[in-house]
Amino acid sequence: MSANNSPFFKKLFQRISGLEAVLVTDAEGSFVIKTLSPSATIQQKNFDTTLPNVLQVAIEQGNKLSFEKCENVISFYENYIVIQTSTDTAEDVNIIKREDDEDDEGELYITLICSSNTSIQLVLDFIPQIKKVLQQL
């Protein structure tokens, strides 16, 4: 599902300088939302399921540490910063869970791809709003 026509994502790309793409996948790695900024330098063909799945595993492994829940995974590359977070539960995004579902099956994984000069704190500040919009979809 492309959200390029969504007013929310249009405003998000305008408000966060350097935000290139927003990807939302389910626990199986299927894309729920895949949208690019109009000024993106990254190509959409680079968005196979590998990137979100690798980061999803990193969040799951981070949750196994003796700290609290892993909120975000931030990866720095030469030209990009990738920030990934997840919704807390299926109920957060109005997904109906069956009793036989695994605990994480209802989670959605949000991947934000930014240029290397993007303000990470600004992106992190917008994550609760992104989760709120996902509740309405």
Order of alpha helices (4+ residues) and beta strands (2+ residues): alpha-beta-beta-alpha-beta-beta-beta-alpha
